Structures are given as structure tokens and as C-alpha cells.
Amino acid sequence: MYDYMLGGTDNFAVDRLAIEQLAELVPEAVPLARANRAFLQRAVRYVAAAGIDQFIDLGSGLPTQGSTHEVAPGARVVYVDHDPVVAAHSKALLTNVGRAVCVEADLLDADDVLAKAGDFLDLDRPVAVVLVSILHFLPDSARPWQAVARLRERVVPGSFLVISHATTMGRLEDEEVPRGYRGSPGRGGADRRPSEIRRFFGEFRLDPPGLVQAVDWRPDRPKLVGDWALPSSLMAGVARKIDHSTPA
């Protein structure tokens, strides 16, 4: 379904029908999916320009339509998905791509993810961990903050964390969010307040412009008068691990 929203061909008739029906009910769904992929591409280019040539893309889905390995052609990429069907299809798509692989693992098991990624990447060097449009599908009860904290702990200084996350509150400040508010972008998932999304970055330092709407994160061009404004429902940021043991 996501591949079809992005204009791809790795999809089935049932996927296309479902998205067409979704678009009738939620007109912004497809533009938001494309805005999310555009953020991923800008973030990958930014991180690659900073010298990163290794990526772990978690909850990646099918690696099509401008995925990480296509945006960073000189990098090695490990895609991670817990769905065995997706993982199998992804492996087939990557058969002739020597610098990208897909492994089946659960992002909530950070040690297993890194053990499998370590068979393909050198985790003694900096790596970019990509969690784009996936964390909002995990409820608080799954303890996603702890899983991401373990990933942050295990990667070396100089590594990056790339996140986009749904929030229907968007640009609202935390104090404007109704107490007890909790939306649901997917079954068992959770929209989160900006401060809750910020927690995923932990001690990593957010690079400018910080945690902002995905469309506002280092856009390729200035907004034009008359541009259709997407709802404030997808926040994004890129942060790096600083070596605090080395004097500034």
C-alpha cells in the first residue's frame, strides 16, 4: 500500500483499491506519505554528507521508491522488518544490490537487531539509525523508548538517529495539548506529544532545525504562495551522538 502511495509498482490490486478508498476518506493520506518519504530522502542525504556510509533502516517495509540505499548510493544499508512476508519480498528485491540487505527482526529487540546488522556493517564505526514513520505504531505498553534508548547506547559516538513520528497536535505547544489526549494512527499505536517524541532522541544532540514538522525539516525549496499546507501531523528530526569524553 505504501509503495502504491509513493507511485511504485510493487503492489497488488487489493493494495491499490484500499489506498483509493483511503484517499477518498482522508485526502491528505497520500500527500503525507510522500512528505514522509521526502523527509527520509533529505535526511539520508544530509547524514551521508556528514560522512555516514552505514545505515540501519528499521520498520522499513519494501525498499522501493527512493529508499535509503537508492538515496545514499555509496553506503551499506541494513533494512529491518519483523513481517516475514515483507522481509522475504525485500530480500528478493535486493538480490542484485550488493550493498543493501534485509533482515527479519523486531525493532523492540535492539540487541538482536544490532547483532544481525553487525554481520553486514562495522558497528565500531558511526552508523545512522533510521526510524521513519514507525514508532507511532508502537503503543506505550511496548516500551518503545527503552528499545530506542538501547540502540542509542550501543552505537558509537558520531552516529545519527533519524526519526519521523505522527502527532495530530503538530505545531501546538505541549501546554496546549488536552490532558489525557491520545490519538491512534494505527491499531495499537499512539500519536504522541512533541515532548514525548523528543524523548526518543535522549542525550543525542538534535541538529538544526530541531524537531519540526517533516515538511519544514531542511526543505529543498522555500514554500510558495498557494502551496497546499499539509495538516500538522508528522514531526521529524535528526540527531547525533556526541562523544562527551573528548574535550570540546
N, C-alpha and C positions, 0 to 999 in steps of 0.2 A: 504493500500500500504506500509506504513512504517513497519507494523507488518511483512509483507512478506519479506521486505528487511532485517529484523532482524532474519529471519528464523522461524517466528511464523506460527501458523495455523489459527489464527482469521482473515481470509481474504477470498476473493471471487475470482472466475476465472478471472473476469474483472480486479481485482487488480493485479493479477499475470501477466496477459498479458501486462498491462500497464507498470509494472516495467521491464519486459523482454525487451520491446521495448525501454524504457528509458535507460536501461543498454547498449543497442547497440549504442545509440546516445551519451550517457555520461557514459563511462566506470567507472568513479570514483564515480558515484552516490551512489551505494550500499556500497563501502568501506567507503565513507564519512558518510553515515547514521550509519554504525557500529562504526566508530570512535567517532561519536557524542554520541551514547549510551554508549560506553566505558567511555567517559569523565563523563557522568552523573553518572555512577556507581562508578567511582573513587571519584568524588566529594561528593556523598552521603555518602560513607564510611568515607571519611575524616571529613565531618561535624558531622557525628554520633560519630566518635571517639573523637570529641571536646566536646561532651556532649549533642548534639542536638537530641531530640527524637520527634520532631514535624516538619512536612514538609507541605508546600503548593506548589503543582506542577501545574503551570499554563500553559494552552495550551498543556495539557499532551497527548491528543489523547488516544488511548486504552492503559490501564495499563497492558501491556503484555511484555514478553521477557526481564526480568531483570529490571522491572520498580522500582520506588523508594521504594515501600513497600516491595518488594522482597529483595532489597539490604540492607535495614535497618529493619530487622525483629522485632526489639523491639520498633519501632517508630509508631506514629499515623500519617496518611497521608491523606490529602485532595487533590484530583485531581480536576482540574477546566478546563472545556471546554465549549465554547459557542455554539457548534454544538449540537442541541438536540438529533440527532441520535447517535452521539458519546457518549454523556452523558448517554443516556438510555442504550446503549450496555455496557458501562463501569460499570454502576450500577449493571447490570446483572452479569458481570464478577466478581464483588466484593461482591456478595451476601453472600458468606461464609467467607469473610475476615473481621473480626470484627474491625480491627484497621485501615482500609482504606475505604474511601467513595469517591464518585464523586459528584460534584455539578455543575449545569449548571449556568455559569456566564461569563461575559465579562471581561477579564483582564484589559481592559481600565477603568473599573469602580472599582477602588481599594476598595472603601468603601463597595460596595455590596459584593465583593469577601471576604473581611475580616469579614463582618457580617455573611456570610454563613459559612465560615471556623470556626468562633468563636463558632458555635453550636457544633463543634466536637473537637476543640483544645482549649487549655488555652493560649490565646494571651497575658496574663500577664506574660508569661514566654517566653524565646527566641524560635524562630522558624526559619527554613530555607525556604526562598522563592526561588523556582526553576523556572527559565525562560530559558529553554534549547531549542534552535533552534526554537524560536517562534517570537522574536522581529523583525527579518528581514522580516517577513510577514506583518508588520505594516508600512505603509508609514508615512513620517514626518507629513503629514496633520492630522493624527490620534492622534498626540501629545503623543507618547508613553513615552517620557521622563517624562512628567508630571505624567502619571499613575504610573510609576515605582518610581518616587520621593514620591508619596503619600504612596506607600507601604513601602518605607524606613522610612518615617516619622512615620507611625503607629506602626511598630514593635518595640519591646523593645530592649535596648542595650544587646549585646550578640547574637543577631540574625545574620543570614548569608544570603547572596544573591549569587545565583549560576546562571551564565549566559553563554550561548554559542550563537554566532552570526555570520552570514555569512559575509564575505568580500572577494571579488575576489582579493583585493590588498594584503591580507595576511601579509607577513613579511615586506612589504615596509613601510618605514617611511612616516609620513604624508606629508612631504615636497616633496616626490616623486610622490604623487598621483596627476594625472592631475586635474587642476582646473575644477570644474563643473562635475566631474565624478560621475555617479550614475548608478550602475548596478541594476538588478532586479531578485532576486532569486525566486520570486513568484508573482502572479498577485497582483498589487498594493503595493508590498513590496519594500524593498530597501536594497542593500548592503550598508554598512557604513564604513567610515574611522575608523582606530583604535581609534582616539581621540573621535569620536562620540560614539563608543561603550563604551569607558571608562566613558563617561558622565552618563551612566545608573547606575554606581556604586556610583555616587555622593560623599558624605562625608564618605561612608563606606571605611574601610581600606582593600586593596587587600592583601590577604595572598600570600606568595611566591608560585610559581614563577611570580605572577602578571598576567597581561593579555597577553596570549601567544596563539600559535596555540593549538587547542584542543588535538592533539596527544602529545604535549610537556608539558601538564599540569600533573605533577606528574605521569609520565608513570610507568606502572607496571614493565617494564624491559627496559634496555638500548637498543637503536636502534642497529640493527645488520647490518654488511656489506651486501649489497644486498637487504635490506628491500626496498619495493616499497614505494617511497615517495609520499604521497598524495599532491594534489595541496594546496597551501597556501590559503585556502578559508573558514576556520572556526576558529574563535578566541574564547577563553574561559577564565573564571576567577572565583574566589571565594573570596568574601569579607565579612567582619564582621562589625557590628555596635559597635562602641566604646562608652563607657559612659564617655564623656568629663567632666562631673560634678564631677567625682571622681579623686582626685589627683593620678598621676602615682606613 
